[in-house]
């Protein structure tokens, strides 16, 4: 018996588009994300941007040292005068203020990944950056702007898979039967993966036990 169906074969194209929308909309991430009080949570050993008590990013001149996902000190470190800005990507202090994160002024709501911390995300709401974390065993997938299970499709070419025209339809991955694509036109596809222990059945259009 099939379990954890992705979509039944009798679903209409409207239903498939609804699934695409549910994958792609950023709002769904809210159900899996929680504000962080420790910027080192889930962070690889190194340095992380400091945050204020309300989980928003602090001044771009401070950072924490992280070991085993925990802060090494209660108070943040300060960048030196000649290198005043902290760059989270290279985990070091730099001269260029462009390394500082800021929310776009053109959007009320956006989500962004956090360098070296795959289960964290930045939620920009009304131009204020809040540091958040996905629920256990989930990571932030920047391509679909959602917390997602760790999966092979994260390393695949997300939008570059060549599909046939006449979508939407499903196509299984050639290398991994647990990974499938929802194709909706010739050049666009959405990558997804079945829950653990299940494989995708193209004929039934569902995930089921192998």
Number of C-alpha atoms within 10 A of each C-alpha: 4 13 11 12 14 17 16 14 11 9 10 12 13 10 13 21 14 12 14 18 13 14 20 16 12 18 14 15 23 14 11 17 22 17 17 21 17 22 27 26 20 20 24 17 16 18 25 29 27 26 23 15 11 12 19 20 21 15 16 22 22 22 27 24 21 21 16 13 17 17 22 13 10 8 11 17 15 17 18 14 10 9 15 17 24 30 25 20 13 13 17 15 22 19 15 12 14 11 16 16 16 13 20 15 11 9 11 12 17 18 22 19 20 21 18 19 20 20 25 30 30 23 25 21 15 14 16 17 24 21 29 25 28 25 18 10 10 19 23 28 21 17 14 20 20 28 27 22 21 15 19 14 19 17 7 11 11 16 13 12 16 12 20 15 13 10 16 21 18 23 20 20 16 9 8 13 17 24 22 26 20 21 25 21 15 15 13 20 25 21 26 22 25 21 19 10 10 19 21 26 19 15 10 14 20 21 26 20 15 11
